[in-house]
Amino acid sequence: MTQPLTLGAAMNRAGSTLAVAGIPAPRLEARLILAHVLGAGCETVVGHPERRLSARQSEAFDGLIDRRINRELLAYLIGQREFWSLPFAVTHTRP
């Protein structure tokens, strides 16, 4: 059994993966997705790179990164979009 990834390692891996896929601001997007998975703020991701992801968190994070690589909008993945420092809920409506 492999040891769970730390937040820092998960961020670095996802940032590189998103960069190769041509996603603009890949480290920022990886940080936002990771914070969403953790249910925490970006300060937790940056301030505690040694913290380990649970298996469930790692699986959820990888799934969201895969969806982002396939060009699903970040706002749909994390369920919100900030506008003038105000968070707005975003949902994916299917026709």
N, C-alpha and C positions, 0 to 999 in steps of 0.2 A: 504494500500500500504506500502510495506516495504521500509526502507531507503536504498539507494545504499551502497554497500560495499566500504570501504576505500581500498586504495592500500595495506596497511599493512594487513588488514583482508583477502583480496583476496589472497595475497601471502601466508599467514599462512595456509589458507584452502587448497589451491592448493598444497602447499608443502607437507602437511599431506596426501592428497589424492594420490599424486604421490609416496610418500614413501610407503604407504600401497600397492600400485600396483607394488612395486619392481623396480621402475625407479631409476637408479643411479643418484646421485646428484639432488635430487628432488627440493630443494630450488633454486638451480642455474637454473634449467630448468624452474621452475615456474617464476622466475624473468625475464628470457629471453623472455618467451612467453608473459608475462604481458607488458614488454617494447615494444615488437612488436605490440601488440594490441593498445598501447597508441601512437605508432609512435614516441617514445622517447627513450632515452638511459636508461641503467640500473640505472644510477645515479638519475634519476627522481623517479624511483620506490623506491630506498633506501632512498633518501633524502626527499621525500614527502609522508610518509606513511599515512598521514591524508587526502590526496586528495581522492576524491570520483570518482568511476567509473560511467560513464553514463550507462543507461540500455543497450544501443547497445554495449558498450565496455564490459560490464559484460557478455552479451550473447556470444559475440565473444570469450572472454577469456575462458568461460566454455566449449564452443565447441572445442577449441583447446586443452584444458586439457583432455577432453574426448577422442579426437583422439590420444593424447600422451599415455593415459592409454591403448589404443588398439594397442600400439607399433608402431604407425606411427613415422617415424624419425623426430627428432626435426628440422633438416635442412629443411625438406619438409614443416613443419608447419610455420616456420618463413621466408622461402625463401632464406636463406643464410647459409654459413658455413665458419667459419674463419680458415685460414691456414697461419701460420707464420705472424700473425697480419694483414693479408689481407682478406677482406670479398669477398667471391665468391658467385655469385647468384646460387641458386639451384632450379631446377624444378623437378617435379614428372612426368616422362615420362611413359606413359602406352604403353605396347606392342601392 
